Amino acid sequence: MANDGNHWRVCSSCRKPIGYDQLYYTCSVSTCNRKRTALFFCSVACWDAHLPGARHRDAWAEEQRSPKR
């Protein structure tokens, strides 16, 4: 899904758009937040869906706010 200017990013799990100035979630583990991987999630449920493949020992969802236009 290409960014047509109506949203900031898409969810890494469900591919739903994350708009500007909206809440989103990131993983607390640093390897998930690197520039190359940069995982963004629209909900805690989508963040939770990435855990089985990630094999984190101790992780939580961190609430963030997307930038304003």
Helices and strands as residue ranges (DSSP letters): E 9-10, E 17-18, E 23-27, G 30-32, H 44-54, E 61-65
